[in-house]
Amino acid sequence: MQDKKIYYSSLIVQNLKDYILYTANLSEWEVHDEFDNVTFTINGTRESLFNFVFCGDQCTELSIQKTLDYLRTRDIEATWVINSHMKIRDILEKCEIKHVSTPKKALLNTQNYFLPADVIPNLRLNAVNGSDLLEQLDLHTSKIFYHGVGIVSTFFRGLSNYDDENPRLRFFLVTLNSEIIGTCGLYVQDSVAGFYSDGVLPIYRNRGIDLKSKDSEVYCICYGRSIIDDSNNVIGVLLWIRNVSDCKIKAHGLELENSKLTQEVESYKNVFNSLPFPILKYNKNRKVEFYNLFYDKYVDGSKKFAITSSAHSTKPGRHVVTYKNEPKVFDFVKIPIQGSGSIVMYGKDVSDAEKLYTELNSYLATQKNLLERLPVAIVIYSKNQKLKFYNNAFIKTFQFDPKFLASYPTYHEVMLYLFESKKLLEKEDFQTISNQRHELFKKLFASYDDTMHFYEWKSVQGINNTLRFGRFAVLLRRMQKMILKLLLSPP
């Protein structure tokens, strides 16, 4: 049977778990294991320093959430301990758990291990076995590890009356020349010792005693080669150590910066993904580098091809996209990014405008059809006095040449045609109309906010006499009756 692969980090976490559970039972604190594959401890403080959560390999998101809800209900912070190879880190990040730790500790196999007593002269380890010494331990570790005073003495309160002849857990106040310079502790189980709370007071650091400093550690790489004699027997090992702390610190800084930038990018992506219109970005090689959730979800394959094909045209054009079972018209706009050659395109929702244009064109077509059917001559001029519309009655009434009207002449040119070709105007009347045409159009196109009063039919008859066309007034009266009938008829 093949042995199960054992990770070094698993040994560290297991030793830490045994150490915490042992201490919690020793000090009579709470130990919980009611949620599947999750074990956690709660001491007398709400801080996360000694409130630990250990997740097993088969831990599920549900058990993590139950544990988190329980801790939040009691307003307790905790440190979640995981192995470097465990696959639940994403779940912890999803649950927004702040304190996650992958412990890095030194383990020592105590079997056949011998440490000479005089490695450092005048260095003594004084066991913490009473309440006074426990308070001293708490005070000194607060200076070394910068925690609140009282946390260590609270969690390790069971040490003050601990009388086991062969204890698993031991803490020491380290003295050099009878002066306390630091602390250390170890937990031993199954011939494996894990070292905890080992550190030197700040005033004694950088004296060759300790490699730790505030918020940092010294990182080294150890290289080795075997020393072999002529008989190919290993007679020794050559080791050399390289200090890579600067590289590690820089790498850690880059990781933090990268994590920060990644979060910012995700934040921007969330903004783009929340927008109710498509956005995409092309590079200079016409390759799509980014698109938002709307584009990915609602733009189908054929539309995507059409949009991407039009990316580098002058006008990308309009495309219909089905959004929530409703067709939407998007007018795509290009925005070049200076200095990069990239292009951002976004779809401007013009569905309402397109609908209005469609309705307006329908109304205009209906209006044109109505004006064509009226038995009275109708002519419409634009603001620049050019002919814009005329019906068949207008052509027949004044016997216009269709080619002349097809050139869309001006109002003056129409009057001139009636004067010269049809002789329907006296010279004096034509001159008056010509002189007053600008003022006439100005009044017609000006905004009018008051009640409009029309001429009496007698005046219209007078104008009709001027035009020498007796049926004009009759047709106007017919048109008036038709319009009144339409206006007065019930809807």
C-alpha positions in Angstrom: 0.0 0.0 0.0 1.4 3.3 -1.0 2.0 5.8 1.8 -0.2 8.9 1.7 1.8 12.1 0.7 2.5 14.2 3.7 3.0 18.0 3.3 5.4 19.8 5.6 2.8 22.6 6.0 0.3 19.9 7.2 2.8 18.9 10.0 3.0 22.6 11.0 -0.7 23.1 11.0 -1.3 19.9 12.9 1.3 20.9 15.5 -0.3 24.3 15.8 -3.8 22.8 16.2 -2.6 20.3 18.8 -0.9 23.2 20.6 -4.0 25.5 20.6 -6.4 22.7 21.6 -4.1 21.5 24.4 -3.8 25.1 25.7 -7.6 25.7 25.4 -8.3 22.6 27.4 -5.6 23.4 29.9 -7.0 26.9 30.5 -10.6 25.7 30.3 -11.6 27.8 27.2 -14.2 26.9 24.6 -13.5 24.3 21.9 -16.2 23.8 19.2 -16.4 21.1 16.6 -20.2 21.0 15.9 -19.7 22.1 12.2 -18.4 19.5 9.7 -14.6 19.4 9.5 -14.2 22.7 11.4 -12.7 23.0 14.8 -12.3 26.4 16.6 -11.4 27.8 20.0 -12.8 30.8 21.8 -10.9 32.5 24.7 -11.8 35.3 26.9 -11.1 38.1 24.4 -12.7 39.0 21.0 -9.4 39.6 19.3 -8.2 37.1 16.7 -4.7 36.4 18.3 -5.7 33.2 20.1 -9.1 32.6 18.7 -8.3 30.0 16.0 -10.3 28.2 13.3 -8.9 25.0 11.8 -10.5 23.6 8.6 -10.1 20.0 7.6 -9.4 18.8 4.0 -13.1 18.0 3.5 -14.3 21.3 4.8 -17.3 22.7 2.9 -18.5 26.2 2.2 -21.6 25.6 4.2 -19.6 24.6 7.4 -17.4 27.7 6.9 -20.4 29.9 6.6 -22.0 28.4 9.7 -18.8 28.9 11.7 -18.5 32.5 10.5 -22.1 33.3 11.3 -21.6 31.8 14.8 -18.5 33.9 15.4 -20.2 37.1 14.1 -23.2 36.5 16.3 -20.9 36.6 19.3 -18.8 39.5 17.9 -15.6 37.4 17.9 -12.6 37.8 15.6 -10.7 34.7 14.7 -7.6 33.6 12.8 -8.4 30.9 10.1 -5.5 28.5 9.7 -5.1 26.7 6.4 -2.4 24.6 4.7 -0.6 26.0 1.7 -2.0 23.2 -0.5 -5.7 23.5 0.7 -8.3 24.5 -1.9 -10.6 26.5 0.4 -8.8 29.8 0.1 -11.2 31.0 -2.6 -14.1 30.1 -0.3 -12.6 32.1 2.6 -12.1 35.1 0.2 -15.6 34.8 -1.0 -16.9 34.9 2.6 -14.7 38.0 3.2 -12.8 36.5 6.0 -10.0 38.9 7.0 -7.6 36.9 9.2 -6.3 34.0 7.1 -2.9 32.5 8.1 -0.7 29.9 6.5 1.8 29.3 9.4 5.5 29.0 8.8 7.1 27.4 11.9 10.3 25.6 12.7 9.7 21.9 13.7 12.3 19.8 15.4 12.5 16.0 15.6 13.5 15.5 19.3 14.5 11.8 18.8 18.3 11.4 19.4 18.7 15.2 19.5 21.3 16.6 21.8 21.8 20.3 22.5 24.9 21.3 24.5 24.2 23.4 27.5 26.9 25.9 26.8 26.0 27.0 23.2 25.7 30.6 24.5 27.4 31.3 27.8 25.3 32.7 30.6 22.1 32.1 28.6 19.3 30.6 30.8 15.7 29.4 30.1 13.5 30.0 33.1 10.3 28.0 33.0 7.0 29.9 33.4 5.2 28.0 36.1 3.4 30.6 38.2 1.0 33.5 37.9 3.7 36.2 38.5 5.9 34.7 35.8 2.9 34.4 33.5 2.2 38.1 33.8 5.9 38.8 33.0 5.7 36.6 30.0 2.6 38.5 28.8 4.3 41.9 29.4 7.4 40.9 27.4 5.6 39.3 24.5 3.4 42.4 24.1 6.7 44.4 23.5 8.1 41.7 21.2 4.9 41.0 19.1 3.0 44.2 19.7 -0.2 42.7 21.1 -2.4 44.1 23.8 -1.3 43.5 27.4 -3.3 40.7 29.0 -4.1 38.5 26.0 -1.3 36.0 26.6 -1.9 35.7 30.4 -5.6 35.3 29.7 -5.2 32.5 27.1 -2.4 30.7 29.0 -4.0 31.1 32.4 -3.7 27.3 33.0 0.1 27.5 33.1 0.0 29.2 36.5 -1.0 26.0 38.3 0.4 23.5 35.9 2.3 20.7 37.7 2.6 18.0 35.0 6.0 16.3 35.5 6.4 15.9 31.7 4.4 18.7 30.1 3.9 19.0 26.4 3.7 22.8 26.6 6.5 24.9 28.1 7.2 28.6 28.0 10.4 30.3 29.1 11.7 33.7 30.0 15.1 33.9 28.4 17.8 35.6 30.4 21.4 36.6 29.5 23.6 37.5 32.4 20.5 37.4 34.6 18.7 40.0 32.5 15.5 39.1 30.6 16.2 39.5 26.8 13.3 37.5 25.3 10.8 34.7 25.4 10.4 31.3 23.8 8.0 28.4 24.0 7.5 25.0 22.5 4.8 22.3 22.2 6.0 18.7 21.9 3.9 15.9 20.6 4.8 12.6 18.9 8.5 13.5 19.2 8.0 16.7 17.2 8.6 20.1 18.8 7.0 23.2 17.5 8.5 26.6 18.6 6.1 29.4 19.5 6.4 33.0 20.9 10.2 33.0 20.4 11.5 36.5 20.2 13.9 39.0 21.5 13.0 42.4 23.1 13.5 45.3 20.7 16.5 46.8 22.7 18.5 43.5 22.3 17.9 43.0 18.6 20.6 43.1 15.9 23.1 41.8 18.4 23.5 38.3 16.8 20.8 36.9 19.1 17.7 37.1 16.9 16.9 37.5 13.3 13.5 39.0 13.7 12.6 42.6 13.6 9.3 44.5 13.8 6.9 43.3 11.0 9.6 41.5 9.1 11.8 38.4 9.1 15.2 37.4 7.7 14.8 34.9 4.8 17.7 32.7 3.8 18.3 30.0 1.1 20.4 27.1 2.2 22.6 25.3 -0.4 24.4 22.0 0.3 26.8 19.5 -1.2 27.8 16.1 0.0 31.5 15.5 0.8 32.5 12.1 -0.5 35.8 10.3 0.1 37.7 8.1 -2.4 35.5 5.1 -1.5 32.4 7.1 -2.5 31.3 7.3 1.1 29.6 10.5 2.4 31.9 11.8 5.1 30.3 15.2 5.5 28.1 18.0 4.1 29.1 21.4 2.9 26.4 24.1 3.6 26.3 27.7 2.7 23.5 30.2 3.3 22.4 33.2 1.2 20.4 36.0 2.8 17.5 36.8 0.4 15.5 39.1 2.8 15.7 42.1 0.5 14.4 40.1 -2.5 11.7 38.6 -0.4 10.6 42.0 1.0 10.5 43.4 -2.6 8.6 40.4 -3.9 6.1 40.7 -1.0 5.7 44.4 -1.8 5.1 43.7 -5.4 2.6 41.0 -4.5 0.7 43.5 -2.3 0.8 46.1 -5.1 -0.3 43.6 -7.6 -3.1 42.5 -5.3 -4.2 46.1 -4.9 -4.1 46.8 -8.7 -6.0 43.5 -9.3 -8.7 44.7 -6.9 -8.9 48.1 -8.6 -9.2 46.4 -12.0 -12.0 44.1 -10.7 -13.7 47.2 -9.3 -13.6 48.9 -12.7 -14.9 45.7 -14.3 -17.8 45.6 -11.9 -18.6 49.2 -12.9 -18.6 48.3 -16.6 -20.5 45.1 -16.0 -23.3 47.0 -14.3 -24.0 49.3 -17.3 -27.1 48.5 -19.4 -25.3 48.8 -22.7 -22.5 47.0 -24.5 -18.8 48.1 -24.2 -15.8 46.5 -25.8 -12.2 47.4 -26.4 -9.9 46.6 -29.4 -6.2 46.7 -29.6 -4.3 48.0 -32.6 -4.4 44.6 -34.2 -8.2 44.6 -34.1 -8.4 42.0 -31.4 -11.0 42.3 -28.7 -9.2 42.8 -25.3 -12.2 43.5 -23.1 -16.0 43.4 -23.2 -18.5 43.9 -20.4 -21.2 41.5 -19.2 -24.0 43.1 -21.3 -22.0 42.5 -24.5 -21.2 38.9 -23.5 -24.7 38.0 -22.4 -27.0 39.7 -24.9 -25.0 40.1 -28.1 -25.2 36.8 -30.1 -22.5 35.4 -32.3 -23.6 36.9 -35.6 -24.1 40.3 -34.1 -20.7 40.1 -32.5 -19.1 39.4 -35.8 -21.0 42.3 -37.4 -19.9 44.7 -34.7 -16.3 43.6 -34.7 -16.2 43.8 -38.5 -17.4 47.5 -38.3 -15.0 48.4 -35.6 -12.5 50.1 -37.9 -15.0 51.6 -40.3 -15.7 55.3 -40.3 -19.2 54.7 -38.8 -19.8 51.4 -37.0 -23.5 51.8 -37.5 -26.5 50.6 -35.7 -27.3 47.1 -34.5 -30.4 45.5 -33.0 -29.9 43.5 -29.8 -32.5 41.5 -28.0 -32.5 42.6 -24.3 -34.9 40.9 -21.9 -37.1 39.7 -24.8 -37.3 43.2 -26.3 -35.4 44.5 -29.4 -33.1 47.4 -28.6 -31.3 49.5 -31.2 -27.8 50.6 -30.3 -25.8 53.1 -32.2 -22.2 52.2 -31.7 -19.7 55.0 -31.0 -15.9 54.7 -31.3 -13.5 56.5 -28.9 -9.8 56.1 -29.7 -7.4 55.8 -26.8 -4.5 58.2 -27.4 -1.0 56.8 -27.6 -2.1 53.1 -27.5 -3.8 52.5 -30.8 -6.7 50.9 -29.0 -10.3 51.8 -29.5 -13.2 51.7 -27.1 -16.7 51.1 -28.5 -19.9 51.5 -26.7 -23.5 51.1 -27.8 -25.7 54.1 -27.3 -29.4 53.1 -26.8 -31.4 54.9 -29.5 -34.4 52.6 -29.3 -36.8 55.3 -28.2 -35.5 57.8 -30.8 -35.7 55.0 -33.5 -39.3 54.3 -32.4 -40.2 58.0 -32.6 -38.6 58.3 -36.0 -40.6 55.3 -37.2 -43.8 56.8 -35.8 -43.0 60.2 -37.3 -42.3 58.7 -40.7 -45.7 56.9 -40.4 -47.4 60.2 -39.6 -45.7 62.0 -42.4 -46.7 59.3 -44.8 -50.3 59.5 -43.6 -50.2 63.3 -43.8 -48.8 63.2 -47.4 -51.4 60.7 -48.4 -54.1 62.9 -46.9 -52.8 66.0 -48.6 -52.6 64.2 -51.9 -56.3 63.2 -51.6 -57.6 66.6 -50.8 -59.4 68.4 -53.7 -57.7 71.7 -52.9 -54.3 72.8 -54.0 -51.7 72.3 -51.2 -48.1 73.5 -51.3 -45.5 73.4 -48.5 -42.4 75.6 -48.4 -39.3 75.1 -46.2 -37.7 77.8 -44.1 -35.4 78.7 -46.9 -38.5 79.4 -49.1 -37.8 76.4 -51.3 -40.7 74.2 -52.4 -40.9 71.1 -50.2 -44.2 69.4 -51.0 -47.1 69.9 -53.5 -50.1 67.7 -54.3 -51.7 66.8 -57.6 -54.4 69.4 -57.1 -51.7 72.1 -57.0 -50.3 70.9 -60.3 -53.7 70.7 -62.0 -55.1 74.0 -60.5 -52.3 76.1 -61.8 -51.3 73.8 -64.7 -47.6 73.6 -63.6 -45.0 71.9 -65.7 -44.0 68.8 -63.5 -40.4 69.3 -64.6 -40.4 72.8 -63.1 -41.8 71.6 -59.8 -39.4 68.7 -59.7 -36.5 71.2 -59.4 -38.1 72.4 -56.1 -38.2 76.1 -56.9 -38.4 78.9 -54.4 -41.5 80.8 -53.5 -40.4 83.7 -55.6 -39.7 81.5 -58.6 -43.2 80.0 -58.3 -44.8 83.4 -58.2 -42.6 84.5 -61.1 -43.8 81.4 -63.1 -47.4 82.3 -62.4 -46.7 85.9 -63.4 -44.8 85.2 -66.6 -46.0 81.9 -67.9 -49.6 81.7 -66.7 -50.4 85.5 -66.5 -52.3 84.9 -63.2 -50.8 87.9 -61.5 -50.8 91.6 -62.3 -47.4 93.2 -62.4 -48.3 95.4 -59.4 -49.4 92.4 -57.3 -46.4 90.3 -58.3 -44.1 93.2 -57.2 -46.0 93.5 -53.9 -45.7 89.7 -53.2 -42.0 89.8 -54.2 -41.2 92.7 -51.8 -43.2 91.2 -48.9 -42.1 87.5 -49.2 -39.3 87.7 -46.7 -41.5 89.3 -44.1 -44.2 86.8 -44.8 -41.9 83.8 -44.2 -40.5 85.4 -41.2 -43.9 85.6 -39.6 -45.0 82.2 -40.7 -41.9 80.5 -39.1 -41.8 82.6 -36.0 -43.1 81.0 -32.7 -46.7 82.0 -32.0 -48.1 81.7 -28.4 -51.4 83.6 -28.9 -54.7 82.8 -30.5 -54.4 82.9 -34.3 -57.1 84.9 -36.1 -57.8 84.0 -39.7 -59.0 86.4 -42.4 -62.7 86.7 -43.1 -63.8 84.9 -46.2 -64.5 88.3 -47.8 -60.9 89.1 -47.6 -60.0 85.7 -49.0 -62.4 86.4 -51.8 -60.6 89.7 -52.4 -57.3 87.8 -52.7 -59.0 85.3 -54.9 -60.2 88.1 -57.2 -56.6 89.4 -57.3 -55.5 85.9 -58.5 -58.3 85.9 -61.1 -59.4 82.4 -60.1 -63.0 82.2 -59.1 -63.0 78.7 -57.7 -60.3 79.4 -55.1 -62.7 80.6 -52.5 -65.1 77.8 -53.1 -62.3 75.2 -52.6 -61.2 76.9 -49.4 -64.8 76.8 -48.1 -64.9 73.1 -48.9 -61.6 72.5 -47.2 -62.9 74.4 -44.1 -66.0 72.3 -43.9 -63.9 69.1 -44.2 -61.5 70.2 -41.4 -64.4 71.3 -39.1 -66.1 68.0 -39.7 -62.9 66.1 -38.7 -62.4 68.3 -35.6 -66.0 68.1 -34.4 -66.6 64.4 -35.1 -66.4 62.2 -31.9 -63.2 60.1 -31.5 
